[in-house]
Amino acid sequence: MPPNDPMPTPDNGMGAAPADNMAPDAAGAPAGDGSVMISMPKVAFDAIHQLIVQLAQGVDSLAQGVNQQAAGAEAPTGPSMPPSEPSASAGDEEFLKGITEAGNAR
């Protein structure tokens, strides 16, 4: 290590770390079951929590749509749900008819 390293090493005479800086003992965990304890920043936990809440809201919304369909009502179509069959308006049909006639005239 370089001589200006701010981190003390055990051979610098610092001794063992204080007990309150040590990780808690795993005495409460059963031995041999593969259990581990992890820690994470609160910001990361909050982001995971928010994602799970959003997923739950989406599933609730989907369940309402499924229940409405099962009851015989038409399910609401939102921006994420395209219509099952595209419908052509009268103007579209006239346009397509005109293209067909022009193609047949050639």
C-alpha positions in Angstrom: 0.0 0.0 0.0 1.2 3.5 -0.6 2.4 5.3 2.5 -0.3 8.0 2.2 -3.2 5.5 2.3 -5.8 6.8 4.8 -7.1 3.4 5.7 -5.3 1.9 8.7 -4.3 -1.7 8.5 -4.4 -4.2 11.3 -0.6 -4.2 11.5 -0.7 -0.5 12.4 -1.4 -1.4 16.0 -5.1 -0.5 15.8 -6.2 -3.8 17.2 -9.6 -5.4 16.6 -12.6 -3.2 15.5 -15.0 -2.1 18.2 -17.9 -4.4 18.9 -20.5 -1.9 17.7 -18.8 -1.8 14.3 -19.1 -5.6 13.9 -21.9 -7.5 12.1 -24.4 -9.0 14.4 -24.0 -12.7 15.2 -26.2 -15.1 13.3 -27.1 -17.0 16.5 -30.8 -16.7 15.8 -30.5 -18.3 12.3 -30.7 -22.1 12.2 -27.4 -23.6 11.2 -27.0 -25.2 7.8 -30.2 -24.1 6.1 -28.5 -21.7 3.7 -30.0 -18.6 5.2 -28.2 -15.3 4.8 -28.8 -11.8 6.0 -28.3 -8.8 3.7 -28.5 -5.1 4.0 -29.4 -2.5 1.4 -29.7 1.2 1.2 -33.2 2.6 2.1 -33.4 4.3 -1.4 -33.0 0.9 -3.1 -35.7 -0.6 -0.8 -38.1 2.3 -1.5 -37.6 1.8 -5.3 -38.3 -1.9 -5.0 -41.4 -1.1 -2.9 -42.7 1.4 -5.4 -42.2 -1.1 -8.2 -44.2 -3.8 -6.4 -47.0 -1.4 -5.6 -47.2 -0.3 -9.3 -47.3 -4.0 -10.3 -50.0 -4.7 -7.8 -52.1 -1.8 -9.1 -51.7 -3.1 -12.7 -52.8 -6.6 -11.7 -55.8 -5.2 -9.8 -56.8 -3.2 -13.0 -56.4 -6.3 -15.1 -58.5 -8.3 -12.7 -61.3 -5.7 -12.9 -61.2 -6.0 -16.7 -61.3 -9.8 -16.6 -64.2 -9.7 -14.2 -66.1 -7.3 -16.4 -65.5 -9.5 -19.4 -66.6 -12.6 -17.5 -69.8 -10.7 -16.4 -70.6 -10.0 -20.1 -69.6 -6.3 -20.2 -67.2 -5.1 -22.8 -63.7 -4.6 -21.4 -62.5 -1.0 -21.5 -59.9 -0.4 -24.1 -57.1 1.8 -23.1 -54.0 3.0 -24.9 -52.2 -0.2 -24.0 -55.0 -2.4 -25.3 -55.5 -2.2 -29.1 -58.9 -3.2 -30.5 -59.1 -6.8 -31.4 -60.3 -6.0 -35.0 -59.6 -2.8 -36.8 -62.7 -1.1 -38.0 -62.7 0.9 -41.3 -64.7 4.2 -41.4 -66.8 5.1 -44.4 -64.1 7.5 -45.7 -61.5 4.7 -45.6 -63.8 2.3 -47.5 -64.3 5.0 -50.2 -60.6 5.6 -50.5 -59.9 1.9 -50.8 -62.6 1.5 -53.4 -61.1 4.3 -55.4 -57.7 2.7 -55.3 -59.2 -0.6 -56.5 -61.0 1.0 -59.4 -57.9 2.9 -60.4 -55.9 -0.3 -60.4 -58.6 -2.2 -62.4 -58.7 0.6 -65.0 -55.0 0.1 -65.8 
